[in-house]
Amino acid sequence: MKLGIILNTPHPETAWNALRLGNEAIAGGHEVNLFLLGPGVELEKIKNESFNVPEVLKKFISSGGNLFACGTCLEIRHQEAGVCPISTMSQLVEIIAGSDKVVTLG
């Protein structure tokens, strides 16, 4: 299965759960595309003692998860791309159209 996850929040627990979902799907042999939208592009800045987002993000990337970030959303926040390429709405449409299931968190 191809799973699309759209993360639209920098809330630590929600981001942590989105990445955990992606990691579980990858472990089950599924392809996962995670698109960071709106404030979700702040994913790499999340620091929280209860929810270790950097750890699950590292696992997601090293396990073969595909990570994308909205370029316009990064620009609005005066951020540059970090661990993922700058992406567009057209790429988000492709992810949605090519996914068997899409989950939105945020």
VOPAGU-2260 file (C-alpha; in pm, 1 decimal, decimal comma):
REM VOPAGU-2260
SITE   aa  ch    i         X         Y         Z
SITE  MET   A    0       0,0       0,0       0,0
SITE  LYS   A    1     108,2     358,9     -60,8
SITE  LEU   A    2      29,1     579,1     238,4
SITE  GLY   A    3      22,7     957,4     223,3
SITE  ILE   A    4      47,0    1147,9     551,1
SITE  ILE   A    5     -10,8    1523,0     562,5
SITE  LEU   A    6     113,6    1691,9     880,3
SITE  ASN   A    7     -26,3    2041,0     935,3
SITE  THR   A    8      87,3    2116,6    1290,4
SITE  PRO   A    9     405,5    2150,2    1497,8
SITE  HIS   A   10     225,1    2002,4    1800,4
SITE  PRO   A   11     481,2    1759,2    1951,4
SITE  GLU   A   12     247,9    1468,6    2025,4
SITE  THR   A   13      72,5    1491,1    1688,8
SITE  ALA   A   14     401,1    1508,7    1495,9
SITE  TRP   A   15     541,1    1220,8    1701,2
SITE  ASN   A   16     234,6    1009,6    1625,9
SITE  ALA   A   17     245,8    1094,1    1253,2
SITE  LEU   A   18     605,1     974,5    1237,2
SITE  ARG   A   19     530,2     665,7    1445,3
SITE  LEU   A   20     246,2     580,5    1205,9
SITE  GLY   A   21     481,1     623,7     911,6
SITE  ASN   A   22     747,9     408,8    1075,0
SITE  GLU   A   23     499,0     132,0    1150,2
SITE  ALA   A   24     373,4     136,9     791,3
SITE  ILE   A   25     728,6     120,7     654,9
SITE  ALA   A   26     805,4    -170,2     888,2
SITE  GLY   A   27     501,3    -344,4     740,1
SITE  GLY   A   28     639,7    -306,4     389,0
SITE  HIS   A   29     435,1      -5,2     282,3
SITE  GLU   A   30     558,5     304,0      98,2
SITE  VAL   A   31     508,8     625,1     295,6
SITE  ASN   A   32     512,9     988,0     180,5
SITE  LEU   A   33     492,1    1250,0     455,6
SITE  PHE   A   34     412,3    1603,7     340,8
SITE  LEU   A   35     469,1    1892,6     581,8
SITE  LEU   A   36     215,1    2167,9     527,3
SITE  GLY   A   37     152,6    2500,8     701,2
SITE  PRO   A   38     301,6    2502,3    1049,9
SITE  GLY   A   39     392,1    2135,4     998,7
SITE  VAL   A   40     708,9    2254,7     822,8
SITE  GLU   A   41     841,2    2338,6    1170,8
SITE  LEU   A   42     881,2    1964,7    1240,3
SITE  GLU   A   43    1258,9    1977,3    1274,7
SITE  LYS   A   44    1236,5    2249,5    1539,8
SITE  ILE   A   45    1018,0    2044,7    1775,2
SITE  LYS   A   46    1184,5    1979,9    2110,0
SITE  ASN   A   47     984,5    1801,1    2377,1
SITE  GLU   A   48    1087,1    1573,7    2664,1
SITE  SER   A   49     778,4    1352,9    2641,9
SITE  PHE   A   50     771,9    1312,6    2263,0
SITE  ASN   A   51    1111,9    1254,0    2102,7
SITE  VAL   A   52    1030,8    1382,4    1754,5
SITE  PRO   A   53    1395,1    1396,1    1633,7
SITE  GLU   A   54    1440,0    1026,2    1715,3
SITE  VAL   A   55    1130,7     906,6    1525,5
SITE  LEU   A   56    1210,1    1147,8    1239,0
SITE  LYS   A   57    1559,4    1000,2    1207,1
SITE  LYS   A   58    1411,6     649,1    1201,0
SITE  PHE   A   59    1152,6     753,4     939,7
SITE  ILE   A   60    1418,6     888,8     704,7
SITE  SER   A   61    1668,3     606,3     759,0
SITE  SER   A   62    1393,4     347,0     701,6
SITE  GLY   A   63    1311,5     487,8     358,6
SITE  GLY   A   64    1022,3     722,4     436,0
SITE  ASN   A   65     979,6    1006,9     188,0
SITE  LEU   A   66     958,9    1351,9     343,6
SITE  PHE   A   67     841,9    1667,7     164,8
SITE  ALA   A   68     792,4    2027,1     283,5
SITE  CYS   A   69     575,4    2298,9     130,9
SITE  GLY   A   70     812,9    2559,6     -10,7
SITE  THR   A   71     563,5    2843,3      27,5
SITE  CYS   A   72     500,8    2746,9     390,7
SITE  LEU   A   73     876,6    2744,7     456,0
SITE  GLU   A   74     914,7    3084,1     287,8
SITE  ILE   A   75     634,3    3240,6     493,3
SITE  ARG   A   76     817,7    3127,6     808,5
SITE  HIS   A   77    1157,2    3243,3     676,5
SITE  GLN   A   78    1285,9    2886,0     694,5
SITE  GLU   A   79    1506,4    2692,7     459,8
SITE  ALA   A   80    1466,8    2326,9     372,2
SITE  GLY   A   81    1621,2    2094,2     625,5
SITE  VAL   A   82    1615,9    1717,2     596,9
SITE  CYS   A   83    1364,4    1722,4     313,0
SITE  PRO   A   84    1339,5    1887,0     -27,0
SITE  ILE   A   85    1132,0    2196,8     -89,9
SITE  SER   A   86     809,4    2081,7    -251,7
SITE  THR   A   87     504,9    2232,3    -417,8
SITE  MET   A   88     128,3    2193,9    -414,7
SITE  SER   A   89     161,1    2006,8    -744,6
SITE  GLN   A   90     377,3    1749,2    -568,1
SITE  LEU   A   91     120,6    1724,0    -289,8
SITE  VAL   A   92    -147,2    1656,7    -551,8
SITE  GLU   A   93      74,9    1381,4    -697,3
SITE  ILE   A   94     121,8    1227,8    -352,6
SITE  ILE   A   95    -252,4    1231,4    -287,5
SITE  ALA   A   96    -338,7    1093,9    -632,6
SITE  GLY   A   97     -75,1     821,4    -605,5
SITE  SER   A   98    -167,5     709,4    -254,0
SITE  ASP   A   99    -399,2     426,4    -165,2
SITE  LYS   A  100    -481,0     600,2     163,4
SITE  VAL   A  101    -421,8     955,2     286,9
SITE  VAL   A  102    -419,3    1062,2     651,2
SITE  THR   A  103    -416,2    1424,8     759,1
SITE  LEU   A  104    -299,8    1522,1    1106,6
SITE  GLY   A  105    -320,0    1871,3    1246,9
